[in-house]
Amino acid sequence: MANKTAFATVNPYNGETVAEFPSIEGVEVDRLIERADRAFAEWRSKDVKVRAAAVGRAAALMRDRRERLARLLTLEMGKLIGEARGEVDLAASILQYYADHGPGFAAPESLDVEEGEAYLVHEPLGVLLGVMPWNFPLYQVVRFAGPNLVLGNTILLKHAGNCPQSALALEELFRDAGLDEGVYTNLFVGHEEVARIIDSPHVKGASLTGSERAGAALAESAGRNMKKSLLELGGSDPFIVLDAENLERTVGAAVAGRLGNTGQSCVASKRFIVLDEIHDRFVAGMKERFARLRPGDPADEETTFGPLSSEKAAADLAEQVKETVGQGAHVVTGGNRIDHPGAFVEPTILTGVTPGMRAYAEELFGPVAVVYRVADEDEAVALANDSDFGLGGSVFCADLERAKRVAERVETGMVWINHPTGTQADLPFGGIKRSGYGRELSHLGMREFVNQKLVRVLPNDAELRGIAG
């Protein structure tokens, strides 16, 4: 049986349970799946410009509701209020991007052939399931939903258990934007329902952003049903520093890349790989900036360091650090829980981390930076690539040709030069290795859950050729 109170808003700043919502299961879920399938037939028949206009209205509503949505993000997962407003802005920009550019991305694509005509028609697949995490409750939903709604797919959305009010606010927003009933549906379902939803013949694909374990389970279900899947999983992004030019800016970028969203981002900078002659100054600069941070209520405009999303997240991270230190790593600063109510862990810098230690191989999902000392760029690249993850990465160097040369050797889906790994609507987002597969955002975001159907046109007196298949 599903946990009937599996979805709850628990303020990570003080541990208070603010609201609870019952989950659904069985025939109630089936009814919503069937409704989404019926809605698909009508939604796909609308002109793409009509669908895009609805997504554009959702973008406008998101901007209008900016403060309300930001406050929900802060309440439910502890995001600093300034960062929460930034997430709302980013999510609205993604919806607007697909409202503006989606019809062009969905247009037929001509192919260059010697005889006759050939083109690709980009057709929606049908009902899609999205399984989304808590760390960016708006952004990670709209980068999946936005392009697929414009394309003509319909969405079933299972959000994380600790951000139910954000999930409901998104469903309300799309409804108020004029989407037909069943085009976008929030599902308060337990993890045990996900495989059963994918098994439904009405569901044509699934996307998950989350843990490796959850991703593997979803991919197994989708593969068994021969359905398309997309995964964006964990990351342990390298941040490679190749010279001391503008070192203050580089250190500032390192701190921003590590501590944005209190370090709870798949593309946060996590492994800082620094040439030997720069290492000590880099670590000292990072430590000094960490010391300026002051923990507090994330809803307070003056707070510079918030809690993690939950007590469990804080306890798990603290245990990773404790065990790594027990294995011989050195703590430059931090390393403990903060003596403060709520899910706080000190901003931490570790050095001396070696293969076999937990922090070497595992993702640290919180405010913990691991700094490595290397002799040259070859050693830097080798260390960057010695990871099961391959999401994003950064290279900092004044010599842009050298930076590009190193970036092209790093085994990740994305590399940013002289900036921490970031995201924006017009750039593709995704990884390789155990960080997942597929791409979201940009024009590629509309090419994942689509039938790229070939239409080949030849005159009726054309020469018949051999058939292969």
Secondary structure, DSSP 8 states (H G I E B T S, - for coil): ---TT-EEEE-TTT--EEEEE----HHHHHHHHHHHHHHHHHHHHS-HHHHHHHHHHHHHHHHHTHHHHHHHHHHHH---HHHHHHHHHHHHHHHHHHHHHHHHHHS-EE---SSSEEEEEEEE-SEEEEE--SSSTTHHHHHHHHHHHHHT-EEEEE--TT-HHHHHHHHHHHHHTT--TTSEEEE---HHHHHHHHHSTTEEEEEEES-HHHHHHHHHHHHHTT-EEEEE----EEEEE---TTHHHHHHHHHHHHHGGGG--TTSEEEEEEEHHHHHHHHHHHHHHHHT--B--TTSTT--B---S-HHHHHHHHHHHHHHHHTT-EEEE--SB-SSSSS-B--EEEE---TTSHHHHS---SSEEEEEEESSHHHHHHHHHSSSEES--EEE-S-HHHHHHHHTTS-SS--EESS-----TTS-B--EETTEE--BSTGGGGSSSEEEEEEEE--TTS-------
